[in-house]
Amino acid sequence: MRLDLPGLRLDAVSIAGLETCIQVPSWKLAFDIGRCPPTAPRWPTVLFTHAHLDHMGGVANHCATRSMMGMAPPHYVMPAKNVEAFGDLLDAWRRLDGSPLDCTVQGVVPGDVIQLSQGRIARVFQAYHRVPTVGYALIEQRRKLKPELHGRPGREIAAMRKAGEPIDVVEEHVELAFCGDTLIDVVDREPMVRDARVLILEATFLDDRVGVEATRSKGHIHLDEIIERAHLFNNVHLVLNHASIRYSVDEIRDLCDARLPASLRDRVVPLVPGPPWDRLSK
């Protein structure tokens, strides 16, 4: 599904237990790889939230396709606890496939910062699932003249810069936060999640077919928990992903529209299954 939000495009697929890959073309990266959608090998960086198959299963395909197309080796970022087993996984595929599957792998823990490009970073935060899991906030760093220097003559500011004196400050703007599979606790505990301009947050179960406690036992979020915390979301856009395949496309949209409070409804974009997944619930 393609989402065109103001200032940000997402190419996304996310169905609980089957496949999650969120592509962010303007940042040249993807969150998780799912089964490796056809366009995903374009992106040299993949930020993995956790190592479940529906989030990491297509990684060898991603790596091999980039090599076949003459692209630079990819860079994979993942929870530090996954790095050793991930190396074992690629080594097995190297023996099976007879190819080098060149890539770089970076293990991270909450609080780490990943330099993506000039003025763009990703901050790692803690997410809460059944296996080691992290989330990522994509941040634009913008340099602004120090407030106390506003109105000062340009020659004076230029002289200060030449002398090595600091004349600006760096402001950080959280453009996008992605939590992966997680408990609602990530909203309670992480300011970057609440304040990101665009938040991608899972909502696996949407009604009483699966209750809140059963949802929590699986390491996921129920729509009821989002409704209870409507006042916490400062986001301009809230993309709800990872719906259970038991819900049809129409049910996902209708339940969000009917159940979300007015304070959230106009900001929420439900990520619904596209082909071929849209037919599985019928």
C-alpha positions in Angstrom: 0.0 0.0 0.0 1.3 3.4 -0.9 0.7 6.2 1.6 1.3 9.8 0.5 1.4 11.9 3.6 2.3 15.5 3.5 6.1 15.6 3.2 6.5 11.8 3.4 5.7 8.8 1.2 5.5 5.3 2.6 5.4 2.0 0.6 4.1 -0.3 3.2 2.8 -3.8 3.9 2.0 -5.1 7.3 -0.2 -8.0 8.2 0.2 -9.7 11.6 2.2 -12.9 11.3 2.6 -12.7 7.5 4.7 -9.8 6.5 5.9 -6.3 7.6 8.0 -4.0 5.5 7.8 -0.2 5.7 9.7 1.5 2.9 10.6 5.2 3.3 12.0 6.2 -0.1 13.0 9.8 0.8 15.2 8.4 3.6 16.5 5.5 1.4 15.7 2.8 4.0 13.2 0.3 5.1 11.9 -0.8 8.5 12.0 -4.6 8.5 11.9 -6.5 5.3 9.0 -8.9 5.5 9.3 -11.3 2.5 11.2 -8.6 0.6 8.7 -6.8 -1.6 10.0 -6.2 -5.2 10.9 -2.6 -4.5 12.7 -3.1 -1.2 16.2 -4.0 -2.7 16.4 -0.4 -3.8 17.1 0.7 -0.2 20.7 0.1 1.1 19.7 0.3 4.8 17.2 -1.9 6.7 16.4 -1.1 10.3 15.1 -4.3 11.9 12.9 -4.0 15.0 13.1 -7.7 15.8 13.9 -11.1 14.3 10.5 -12.7 13.8 10.1 -14.3 10.4 7.4 -12.0 9.2 9.8 -9.1 9.8 13.2 -10.6 8.8 12.4 -13.6 6.7 13.2 -12.0 3.3 16.6 -10.7 4.2 18.7 -13.1 2.2 16.6 -12.3 -0.8 17.2 -8.5 -0.2 20.9 -9.0 0.1 21.2 -11.3 -2.9 19.1 -9.1 -5.2 21.2 -6.1 -4.4 24.3 -8.1 -5.3 22.8 -9.4 -8.6 21.8 -5.9 -9.6 25.3 -4.5 -9.0 24.3 -2.4 -6.0 26.5 -1.7 -2.9 26.2 -4.2 -0.1 23.4 -3.4 2.3 23.7 -2.2 5.8 21.5 -4.1 8.4 20.7 -2.6 11.8 19.1 -4.8 14.5 19.0 -5.5 18.2 22.4 -6.3 19.5 21.2 -9.7 20.8 20.3 -10.8 17.3 23.7 -10.2 15.6 25.3 -13.5 16.3 22.3 -15.6 15.2 21.8 -13.4 12.2 25.4 -14.1 11.2 24.7 -17.8 11.5 21.6 -17.4 9.3 23.6 -15.7 6.5 26.4 -18.2 6.8 23.9 -21.0 6.2 22.5 -19.2 3.1 26.1 -18.6 1.8 26.7 -22.3 1.9 23.4 -23.1 0.3 23.5 -20.4 -2.3 27.2 -20.4 -3.1 27.3 -16.6 -3.0 29.1 -14.2 -0.6 25.9 -12.2 0.5 28.1 -9.3 1.4 26.6 -6.9 3.9 27.4 -4.9 7.0 25.6 -5.6 10.3 25.2 -3.2 13.2 23.8 -4.2 16.6 22.1 -1.5 18.6 20.6 -1.0 22.0 18.1 1.7 23.2 19.8 5.1 23.3 22.1 4.5 20.3 22.2 6.9 17.4 22.6 5.9 13.8 24.1 8.5 11.4 22.1 8.1 8.2 23.3 11.1 6.2 24.2 14.8 6.7 21.6 16.2 9.1 19.6 12.9 9.4 19.9 10.4 12.2 17.9 7.5 13.7 17.5 7.2 17.4 16.9 3.8 18.9 14.3 3.3 21.6 13.0 0.4 23.6 10.0 -1.5 22.4 8.3 -4.3 24.2 7.6 -7.6 22.5 8.1 -11.3 23.2 11.7 -11.2 21.8 14.4 -8.5 21.8 12.8 -5.5 20.1 13.7 -1.9 19.4 12.0 1.0 17.7 13.5 3.8 15.6 12.8 7.5 15.4 13.9 9.2 12.1 15.2 12.7 13.1 16.1 15.7 11.0 18.7 17.9 12.6 18.4 21.6 11.6 20.9 24.2 12.5 19.5 27.6 13.6 21.2 30.8 14.6 21.3 31.2 18.3 18.3 33.3 19.5 20.6 35.8 21.2 22.3 36.5 17.9 19.1 37.5 16.0 19.4 41.0 14.7 23.2 41.2 15.1 25.1 42.5 12.0 26.1 39.9 9.5 29.8 41.0 9.6 29.8 40.4 13.4 28.3 36.9 13.0 30.7 36.0 10.2 33.7 37.1 12.4 32.4 35.0 15.3 32.1 32.0 12.9 35.7 32.6 11.6 37.0 32.8 15.2 35.4 29.4 15.9 32.8 30.7 18.2 29.5 28.7 18.3 26.8 30.7 16.5 24.1 28.2 16.1 22.1 25.4 17.8 20.9 22.1 16.5 17.2 21.5 16.6 15.9 17.9 16.3 12.6 17.2 14.6 11.2 13.7 14.9 9.8 13.1 11.4 8.8 9.4 11.8 8.8 6.8 14.6 8.3 3.1 14.0 7.7 0.8 16.9 7.5 -2.6 15.3 5.6 -5.2 17.2 5.2 -4.0 20.8 3.0 -3.5 23.8 1.3 -0.2 24.3 3.9 0.5 27.0 6.0 2.1 24.3 3.5 5.0 24.1 3.5 5.5 27.9 7.3 5.5 28.2 8.8 7.1 25.0 8.3 10.8 24.3 9.7 10.4 20.7 6.8 8.1 20.0 4.2 10.5 21.2 5.7 13.6 19.6 6.8 12.2 16.1 5.2 14.0 13.2 4.3 10.6 11.8 3.9 7.6 14.1 3.5 4.0 12.8 2.0 2.0 15.6 0.7 -1.5 15.6 -3.0 -2.2 16.3 -3.2 -6.0 15.9 -6.7 -6.5 17.3 -9.5 -4.1 16.8 -12.6 -5.4 18.6 -13.8 -8.0 21.2 -12.9 -11.0 19.1 -9.6 -10.9 21.0 -9.6 -9.0 24.3 -7.0 -6.6 25.7 -5.4 -9.2 28.1 -5.1 -11.8 25.4 -3.6 -9.2 23.1 -1.0 -8.2 25.7 -0.1 -11.9 26.3 0.9 -12.1 22.7 3.0 -8.9 22.9 0.7 -6.7 20.9 -1.6 -3.7 21.0 -5.4 -3.7 21.1 -7.3 -0.7 19.6 -8.9 -0.3 23.0 -5.5 0.6 24.5 -5.0 3.3 21.8 -8.5 4.7 22.5 -7.7 4.9 26.2 -4.6 7.0 25.5 -6.0 9.3 22.8 -4.9 12.3 24.8 -1.2 11.2 24.6 -0.8 11.3 20.9 0.6 14.6 19.7 1.3 13.2 16.2 0.1 14.9 13.0 -0.5 11.5 11.4 -0.9 8.1 13.2 -0.6 5.1 10.9 -2.0 1.9 12.4 -0.4 -1.2 11.1 -0.1 -5.0 11.7 -3.8 -5.8 11.8 -4.7 -9.4 12.2 -5.6 -11.2 9.0 -8.9 -12.1 10.6 -10.1 -8.6 9.7 -11.1 -7.7 6.1 -10.0 -4.5 4.5 -13.5 -3.0 5.0 -13.6 -4.2 8.7 -10.3 -2.5 9.5 -11.5 0.8 8.0 -15.0 0.6 9.5 -13.8 -0.4 13.0 -11.3 2.5 13.1 -13.9 4.9 11.9 -16.5 3.8 14.3 -14.5 3.2 17.4 -11.8 5.9 17.4 -12.6 9.2 19.2 -13.0 12.3 17.1 -9.7 13.6 18.5 -7.8 10.8 16.8 -10.1 9.8 13.9 -9.0 12.4 11.4 -5.3 11.8 12.1 -5.4 8.0 11.8 -4.5 6.2 8.6 -5.2 2.4 8.8 -2.7 0.4 6.9 -4.9 -2.2 5.1 -3.7 -5.4 3.3 -3.2 -5.1 -0.4 -2.9 -7.9 -3.0 -2.5 -10.8 -2.4 -3.1 -10.5 1.3 -6.4 -8.7 1.0 -8.0 -12.0 -0.1 -6.9 -14.2 2.8 -9.6 -13.0 5.3 -12.5 -13.7 2.9 
